[in-house]
Amino acid sequence: MKQVTLYIPENKYSFFIELVKSLGFVKKIEDKEQGKEQILKDISEAVEEVKLIKKGQLKGISAKDLLNEL
């Protein structure tokens, strides 16, 4: 199986993704736009956790413990 990286103009991106999805032989599409949405969602969830920690409704961990997990 081969992999291809393409750079598509922003105004043609949606059209191109729909076109590629319609091809029966394409096995996987990594849509970077979805990745950005997931990153924003993760950041939003992290901010909410910080707010809960500050209110005392959720227990945080120390920086030392965080680094030890890595």
Contacts in CASP RR format, 6 or more apart in sequence:
PFRMAT RR
TARGET T0000
AUTHOR 0000-0000-0000
METHOD contacts of the structure
MODEL  1
MKQVTLYIPENKYSFFIELVKSLGFVKKIEDKEQGKEQILKDISEAVEEV
KLIKKGQLKGISAKDLLNEL
1 27 0 8 1.000
6 16 0 8 1.000
8 16 0 8 1.000
13 33 0 8 1.000
17 29 0 8 1.000
17 31 0 8 1.000
20 26 0 8 1.000
20 29 0 8 1.000
21 29 0 8 1.000
49 58 0 8 1.000
52 58 0 8 1.000
53 59 0 8 1.000
53 60 0 8 1.000
END
